Amino acid sequence: MMKRLFLSLMVMMTMTVAFADNNENDAVNNVNNYKMNVNMRKLGETLNLSRDQSEFVEDAFHAFNAELMSVSTMTLEDRKPMIDKVVRRNLSVARGILTKAQYRKYLMLINATLRNRGLR
């Protein structure tokens, strides 16, 4: 119950992340790189998640996706440190939800996805 409350609070807090006002609007062509559309059922099967874990991971992943989308509106020089910060925050939440084996698999998937999208 406490984890659910914590994750709900985390999701609400990430939704309030201020969107950076940038003068360069070059992010438009890169927005799709920041949108993480993930089949949560497949992710759950891959990580062998329990029902509770699945709900927590889905909430955390939606928060992660929202934060990444906010990064896409930033200037180019601000993006890299913010991507690292968002990824570290997501991995920290995932570490609290997943077992060690699940976390290692999740870490590999996130890193591969970010590299494929040119964000790492």
C-alpha positions as CSV (number, residue, x, y, z in Angstrom):
1,M,0.0,0.0,0.0
2,M,2.8,2.4,0.9
3,K,4.7,1.6,-2.3
4,R,1.5,2.4,-4.3
5,L,1.1,5.7,-2.5
6,F,4.7,6.6,-3.0
7,L,4.6,5.8,-6.7
8,S,1.3,7.7,-7.1
9,L,2.9,10.7,-5.5
10,M,6.0,10.2,-7.7
11,V,3.8,10.2,-10.8
12,M,1.9,13.3,-9.7
13,M,5.2,15.1,-8.9
14,T,6.7,14.3,-12.3
15,M,3.6,15.5,-14.0
16,T,4.2,18.9,-12.5
17,V,7.7,19.2,-13.9
18,A,8.0,22.6,-15.4
19,F,8.3,22.5,-19.2
20,A,11.3,24.5,-20.2
21,D,10.6,27.5,-22.4
22,N,13.1,27.4,-25.2
23,N,13.7,29.8,-28.0
24,E,14.9,27.1,-30.3
25,N,12.1,25.0,-31.6
26,D,14.4,22.4,-33.2
27,A,13.0,19.7,-30.9
28,V,10.0,19.2,-33.2
29,N,11.8,16.7,-35.4
30,N,13.1,14.8,-32.4
31,V,9.9,14.5,-30.4
32,N,9.3,11.0,-31.6
33,N,12.7,9.9,-30.2
34,Y,11.5,10.9,-26.7
35,K,8.1,9.2,-26.9
36,M,8.3,5.8,-25.3
37,N,5.4,3.7,-26.5
38,V,5.9,0.3,-24.8
39,N,3.6,-2.7,-24.8
40,M,3.3,-3.1,-21.1
41,R,1.9,-6.6,-21.4
42,K,5.1,-7.7,-23.3
43,L,7.3,-5.9,-20.8
44,G,5.5,-7.7,-18.0
45,E,6.1,-11.0,-19.7
46,T,9.7,-10.3,-20.5
47,L,10.4,-9.3,-16.9
48,N,8.1,-11.9,-15.4
49,L,6.3,-9.3,-13.3
50,S,3.7,-10.1,-10.7
51,R,0.3,-8.3,-11.0
52,D,1.3,-5.7,-8.3
53,Q,4.7,-5.2,-9.9
54,S,3.1,-4.7,-13.3
55,E,0.9,-1.9,-12.0
56,F,3.8,-0.2,-10.3
57,V,6.0,-0.5,-13.4
58,E,3.3,0.8,-15.6
59,D,2.8,3.9,-13.4
60,A,6.5,4.5,-13.1
61,F,6.9,4.1,-16.9
62,H,4.2,6.6,-17.6
63,A,5.9,9.1,-15.4
64,F,9.2,8.4,-17.1
65,N,7.6,8.9,-20.5
66,A,6.1,12.2,-19.4
67,E,9.4,13.4,-18.1
68,L,11.2,12.4,-21.3
69,M,8.6,14.3,-23.3
70,S,9.3,17.4,-21.2
71,V,13.0,17.0,-22.0
72,S,12.2,17.1,-25.7
73,T,11.1,20.8,-25.4
74,M,14.4,21.9,-23.9
75,T,17.4,23.4,-25.7
76,L,20.0,21.0,-27.0
77,E,22.6,21.8,-24.4
78,D,20.0,21.2,-21.6
79,R,18.8,17.9,-22.9
80,K,21.7,15.6,-22.2
81,P,21.9,16.3,-18.4
82,M,18.2,16.2,-18.1
83,I,17.9,12.8,-19.9
84,D,20.5,11.4,-17.5
85,K,18.6,12.8,-14.5
86,V,15.3,11.4,-15.8
87,V,16.8,8.0,-16.5
88,R,18.5,7.8,-13.1
89,R,15.2,8.7,-11.4
90,N,13.3,6.0,-13.4
91,L,16.0,3.4,-12.5
92,S,15.8,4.3,-8.9
93,V,12.1,3.7,-8.8
94,A,12.5,0.5,-10.8
95,R,15.1,-0.7,-8.4
96,G,12.6,-0.4,-5.6
97,I,9.9,-2.4,-7.5
98,L,11.9,-5.1,-9.2
99,T,14.0,-8.1,-8.1
100,K,17.7,-8.0,-8.9
101,A,17.2,-10.3,-11.9
102,Q,14.2,-8.3,-13.2
103,Y,16.1,-5.0,-12.6
104,R,19.1,-6.2,-14.7
105,K,16.8,-7.1,-17.6
106,Y,15.0,-3.8,-17.3
107,L,18.3,-1.9,-17.3
108,M,19.4,-3.7,-20.5
109,L,16.1,-2.9,-22.2
110,I,16.1,0.8,-21.2
111,N,19.7,1.2,-22.3
112,A,19.1,-0.5,-25.6
113,T,16.0,1.6,-26.2
114,L,17.8,4.9,-25.4
115,R,20.8,4.0,-27.6
116,N,18.5,3.0,-30.5
117,R,16.7,6.3,-30.3
118,G,19.9,8.3,-30.1
119,L,19.3,9.5,-26.6
120,R,22.4,7.9,-25.1
